[in-house]
Structure formats: structure tokens, C-alpha cells
């Protein structure tokens, strides 16, 4: 899942460490989220959205995988 986390964090002048502290996660978790190596739990997604005062959909971009078979 793609996301705008790094973009939003930098626009707001926030370091990974500061965001991690505010969200009660590790800096490594923030890095993994930003690099797309980790998808957040729904609870963490809500915390991130609330932190930036945005909707989850404004931060996380869900792209369905296209099936090779059409029904």
C-alpha cells in the first residue's frame, strides 16, 4: 500500500523520531511505513490520520491488484 507519510511529515517539519514518539511506535516503524515495507494496523492508521488531521484515505492509497481473470 502506498502512502504520503514521508511527504506529510516533511511538510510539517517533523523528524521520524518525533512522529514515532507522538504515535507511540519506534522510529524503525515510521521508516518501514514510509518505505512501504510495512502496512499499519487500522489503529495505527487512525492515529496517524488524527495526528495530521486528515482522513486515512488522504494518507494511505489503496490500489487493488487487478485480477488476470475477469468475471
Secondary structure, 3 states (H helix, E strand, C coil): CEECHHHHHHHCCCCHHHHHHHHCCCHHHHHHHHCCCCCCCHHHHHHHHHHHCCCHHHHEECCCCCCCCCC
